Every structure is written in structure tokens, then in C-alpha cells.
Amino acid sequence: MSETTSNYGNSELGHIERAHLGGRDLVIWVPAKLAPHTPILVAHDAQNYMIPADETWNGRNWGVIEALESGRIKPTKDGLLPLIASVVLLDTALRVNELMPEDFVHAHPGFWDDQTSPRMTESRALMGNAYADAVALDVIPALCERFGIEHDLDRTAISGSSMGGLACLYAVARHPEVYGTALAYSTHWPIGGNDLVDYLIDALPNDSKHHFYIDAGDIELDASYPPFLERATERLLGRGMHRERDFVTKVIPGTGHNETYWSERVHTVTNWWLAQI
């Protein structure tokens, strides 16, 4: 069962639906032109991803709908725009619990004790595997069935920022049979430091079939990210992966850690994936 929302996101190009599929609540942008080969982009943080900015918790959104309607997000060579589904978290207070790579925490039992940020959750519940598995094994098959799409690795990507960037990389590492691409904005490496960089990069599939976009700003919270991104780049290269073919890593000067900055590049990052299809 699904329902159409207000006029936001509804045009000749497609429309927004809210649905409960695969056991999760979703906000879905459905392109007007659907085909078995329609790409699927799954994103985290539905609370600010494809809803009007004045309805978000901080008055900002990712600008995805605006990028689609302005034509900045380009269709594939077959003329298909992606179906985009953003996942509603069970509880935003447990965002870290759902998005943190769980197996890393198992391997580093002192993880919670090392956290000092006042924004950290008080709960130590480990929910990352359940979340990653639900999206890969329940949500995506349900989307394919609902919209008549044939799943294909190259046409399936996962996107997110900060903790969501970590969750994207973890999702591909955990389910390389589902996702061909991870689009990780402002990836929040400091929560696990160099150990987390090494763990996640080493866990990624290295077969020329999977592609990774990982970026960082250099101001605000992002100011601490570039050294970790440099380490990630060196480790990707050390594993024999090739720039552009297998991965892109970049620092975006003058950008920080909020949706306004991510909205300025969401179209170029999404187009990088779509151009490969």
C-alpha cells in the first residue's frame, strides 16, 4: 500500500510516494518512465532527503527533487531516470546504532567507551547488520516487485552522508551481490579513526564490478576528514584498485557538513553513477 504526497516532487518526470515495503517505511521518487532496466538508488535519512526543506528538522534538504526537475540529474543512455527510495530510520535518536558498521564494533569492543561526542546515542544496541540486511534483502526486492524492475548490480546504488556514508560502504561490503555502487558523502571516519578506514576499505569487493565514490569537505565537522580520506585513497590504491575506473575520492574545498553543501553536488555524484550504466 502506498500513498501519494503533496505536489512536491510531482511533475511530468515522476512523483513521490510514501510506502511501507520490505518492512521499512520509505519515501520514493517514481520516474514517469519505468522499465525493467530502471536504475535503483537507495538512500538513508528519509527525514531530510526527498521532502520539502521547510518540513525537515533543520530547514534543509538534499535538493534531489530540485536536481531532477531542473534536469541536472541526467538519464542513462537508455533515457531512464532512477527510481530513488530513501529509508526512514526506526528512530533518529538511534541513527548511529542503525548506520554504524556493526562488525567493526564487534571487532573493537572498546568502541562505545571511546566516543565523546555529545551527539552520540546513549544506547549501545547494535543494529547495523539488521538495517543493512533489511535494505538489501527485503527493501530492494520489494521495490523491484512493486515497480516491475529487474535487479542488476550495475543499476543498483546506495547513497548517504556522514554516518550514512559509512553505512553505504558497509552495505556494499556486506552485500556485494546487491549493490554495484556506493556514493558516500562526507563520510564520518573519525568515529572509528584509522582502524575504521582500514576495516571498511579492506572489506570492499575488488573485482572491477563495484564502484565507490567517497568525498569530504574541509570546513565545519568535515575539517577533520581529509587525512582519513587520504588514508582511504592510499589503501584503495594499495589493493590494486584504479582511480576513476573503480573509485573516486575527493575533497571539496569550502564545503562542510550539512544538506546545503551535499545538495550542491548531488547531481554530479549521481550522474557519475548513472553514466556508467
Buried (B, 14 or more C-beta within 10 A) or exposed (E): EEEEBEEBBBEEBBBBBBBEBBEBBBBBBBBEEBEEBBBBBBBBBBBBBBBBBEEBEEEBBBBBBBBBBEEBBEBBEEEBBBBBBBBBBBEEEBBBBBBBBBBBBEEBEEBBEEBEEEEEBEEEEBBBBBBBBBBBBBBBBBBBEBBEBEBBBBBBBBBBBBBBBBBBBBBBBBBBEBBBBBBBBBBBBBBBEBEBBBBBBEBBBBEEEBBBBBBBBBEBBBEEBBEBBBBBBEBBBEEEBEEEEBBBBBBBEEBBBBBBBBBEBBBEBBBBBBEBB
